[in-house]
């Protein structure tokens, strides 16, 4: 197990110098590896996509005409999908199970990560996403011998009403939590939080419509506020068309 330490990294104001940008996920402007990751998510339907479709039906009932009836032309902007805090929490928990590799239909509520002789239990069923002004925080409950019943927070800076940022997302150099955990598992937990967020917004965009090639829409912007998370969608540009 990781060496115990009494020095906990308590939540604090984000240090601008400690924030590093994550890869951009957009229509052709991002890193190829991230585009490939998104493409793989588009091909693999699961619990997250089913939950998103349920959520979209609820949103469509509240906002008739929000989702497009016809396919969008390449590069066209699609609907901006609003999620309230409760909806973000539901989708985030479902996305966490997929990101952790929990099989669909399984009642498992945790997974165990191992590195050499070190183990960390990740309580995926208790992962939660909280949204604030320009920020989405993924909180991951974990357990190990040195830090039982601990929580690790991974804050992601996204766009806000005053400062739109498209799909540019940034996070801190290390997540916030007990040093005994984040010193060893920090990168893995940051990647886990990022995978949860990417899975959630990609599946949501996919269920909202398609382009003239029949390819699903993709996320083009995230806006966080106390009222929840808004996901702007769009059709891929011509140079980034999905070819079967």
C-alpha positions in Angstrom: 0.0 0.0 0.0 1.0 3.6 -0.4 3.0 5.1 2.5 0.8 6.9 5.0 1.2 10.6 5.5 -0.6 13.1 7.8 -0.3 15.8 5.1 -3.7 16.0 3.4 -4.2 18.2 0.3 -7.3 20.0 1.5 -9.5 21.7 -1.1 -8.2 25.2 -1.9 -8.5 27.8 -4.5 -7.0 26.7 -7.8 -3.5 27.9 -8.5 -3.4 29.2 -12.1 0.2 28.1 -12.4 -0.7 24.6 -11.3 -3.4 24.1 -13.9 -2.5 22.2 -17.1 -4.8 22.1 -20.2 -6.2 18.7 -21.1 -6.5 17.7 -24.8 -9.2 19.5 -26.8 -12.1 17.4 -27.9 -13.7 19.0 -30.9 -14.3 18.6 -34.6 -10.8 17.9 -35.9 -8.9 20.5 -33.8 -8.0 18.2 -30.9 -5.2 15.7 -30.4 -5.6 12.6 -32.7 -5.6 10.2 -29.8 -8.5 12.0 -28.1 -10.4 12.1 -31.4 -9.9 8.3 -31.7 -11.1 7.9 -28.1 -14.2 9.8 -28.9 -14.8 7.8 -32.1 -14.5 4.6 -30.1 -17.1 5.9 -27.6 -19.4 6.6 -30.5 -19.2 3.0 -31.7 -19.8 1.4 -28.3 -23.2 1.9 -26.8 -23.8 1.0 -23.2 -25.5 2.0 -20.0 -24.4 5.6 -20.4 -26.0 6.0 -23.8 -29.2 4.4 -22.6 -29.3 6.7 -19.6 -28.6 9.7 -21.9 -31.5 8.8 -24.2 -33.8 8.6 -21.2 -32.5 12.0 -20.0 -32.9 13.5 -23.5 -36.6 12.4 -23.6 -37.2 14.3 -20.4 -35.4 17.4 -21.7 -37.3 17.2 -25.0 -40.5 17.1 -23.0 -39.6 20.2 -21.1 -38.1 22.0 -24.2 -40.1 21.0 -27.3 -38.2 21.7 -30.5 -34.8 21.7 -28.8 -33.4 18.7 -30.6 -33.1 18.8 -34.4 -35.7 16.9 -36.5 -33.4 16.8 -39.6 -29.7 15.9 -39.9 -27.3 18.8 -39.6 -25.0 20.0 -42.4 -21.2 19.6 -41.8 -19.9 22.2 -39.3 -23.4 23.2 -38.2 -24.1 24.0 -34.6 -26.6 21.8 -32.9 -28.7 22.2 -29.8 -27.2 23.2 -26.4 -28.4 20.6 -24.0 -29.1 21.8 -20.4 -28.5 19.4 -17.5 -29.6 20.3 -14.0 -27.3 19.3 -11.1 -29.4 16.1 -10.4 -29.2 15.0 -14.0 -25.4 15.6 -14.0 -25.2 13.4 -10.9 -27.2 10.6 -12.5 -25.2 10.6 -15.7 -21.9 11.0 -14.0 -22.5 8.0 -11.8 -23.4 5.9 -14.8 -20.4 7.1 -16.7 -18.2 6.3 -13.8 -19.2 2.7 -13.9 -18.4 2.5 -17.6 -15.1 4.3 -17.2 -14.1 1.9 -14.4 -14.9 -1.1 -16.6 -17.9 -2.4 -14.6 -19.8 -4.7 -16.9 -23.3 -3.6 -17.9 -25.9 -5.2 -15.6 -23.4 -5.9 -12.9 -24.3 -4.9 -9.3 -20.6 -4.3 -8.4 -20.2 -1.0 -6.7 -16.4 -0.8 -6.5 -13.3 -1.8 -8.3 -9.7 -2.4 -7.1 -6.7 -0.9 -8.8 -3.3 -2.5 -8.3 0.2 -1.3 -9.0 2.9 -3.7 -7.8 2.0 -4.3 -4.1 -0.2 -1.3 -3.8 -4.0 -1.5 -4.0 -6.7 1.2 -4.1 -10.5 0.5 -3.9 -12.5 2.9 -6.0 -16.2 3.2 -4.9 -17.6 3.8 -8.4 -21.2 3.8 -7.2 -20.5 6.8 -5.0 -18.7 8.9 -7.5 -20.4 12.3 -7.9 -20.1 15.3 -10.2 -20.7 18.8 -8.9 -21.0 21.9 -11.2 -20.2 25.5 -10.3 -19.5 28.6 -12.2 -17.0 27.4 -14.9 -16.0 24.3 -13.1 -17.0 20.6 -12.9 -15.6 18.7 -9.9 -15.5 14.9 -10.0 -15.3 13.5 -6.4 -14.1 9.9 -6.2 -14.6 8.0 -2.9 -11.6 5.6 -2.3 -10.3 3.3 0.3 -6.9 1.9 1.3 -5.2 0.9 4.5 -3.6 4.3 5.0 -6.7 6.4 4.1 -10.0 4.6 4.7 -13.1 6.4 3.6 -11.2 9.1 1.8 -12.4 11.3 -1.1 -10.3 12.6 -3.9 -11.5 15.7 -5.8 -10.6 16.3 -9.5 -11.7 19.8 -10.5 -12.0 20.6 -14.2 -12.2 24.2 -15.4 -14.7 24.5 -18.3 -16.5 27.5 -19.9 -18.8 29.8 -18.0 -21.5 32.3 -19.1 -18.9 35.1 -19.0 -16.0 33.1 -20.4 -17.0 30.5 -23.1 -14.2 28.0 -23.7 -15.6 25.5 -26.2 -14.2 22.1 -25.4 -11.0 23.4 -23.8 -10.8 21.9 -20.3 -8.1 22.3 -17.7 -7.2 20.7 -14.4 -4.7 21.0 -11.6 -1.3 19.2 -11.6 -2.6 16.9 -8.9 -6.1 16.1 -7.6 -7.1 17.1 -4.1 -7.1 14.5 -1.3 -4.9 12.6 1.1 -1.2 12.7 0.1 -1.0 8.9 0.8 -3.4 8.5 -2.1 -2.7 11.3 -4.6 1.1 10.9 -4.5 0.7 7.4 -6.0 -2.7 7.4 -7.7 -3.1 11.0 -8.7 -2.6 10.6 -12.4 -4.8 7.6 -12.6 -7.6 9.4 -10.7 -7.3 12.5 -12.9 -7.6 10.3 -16.0 -10.5 8.5 -14.4 -12.3 11.8 -13.8 -11.6 13.0 -17.3 -12.9 9.8 -18.8 -16.1 10.2 -16.9 -16.7 13.7 -18.2 -15.8 12.8 -21.8 -18.0 9.7 -21.8 -20.9 11.7 -20.4 -20.9 14.6 -22.8 -20.0 12.5 -25.8 -22.9 10.1 -25.2 -25.3 13.0 -24.6 -24.3 14.7 -27.9 -24.5 11.4 -29.7 -28.1 10.9 -28.6 -29.2 14.5 -29.6 -29.0 14.1 -33.4 -26.9 13.3 -36.4 -25.3 14.9 -39.5 -26.0 14.3 -43.1 -23.6 11.3 -43.1 -25.6 9.7 -40.4 -22.8 10.2 -37.9 -23.9 11.4 -34.4 -23.3 14.9 -33.2 -20.3 15.7 -31.1 -19.7 18.0 -28.1 -18.5 21.4 -29.0 -18.7 23.3 -25.8 -19.2 23.0 -22.0 -20.7 25.7 -19.8 -20.8 25.2 -16.1 -23.0 27.2 -13.7 -24.8 26.7 -10.4 -27.8 25.8 -12.4 -26.0 22.8 -14.0 -24.0 21.9 -17.1 -24.8 22.9 -20.7 -23.4 20.8 -23.5 -23.3 22.5 -26.9 -23.4 20.1 -29.8 -22.4 20.3 -33.5 -21.9 18.3 -36.7 -18.4 17.4 -37.7 -16.7 19.6 -40.2 -16.3 18.4 -43.8 -12.6 17.5 -43.3 -13.5 15.5 -40.2 -16.4 13.5 -41.6 -16.9 10.0 -40.2 -16.3 7.6 -43.0 -17.6 4.0 -42.6 
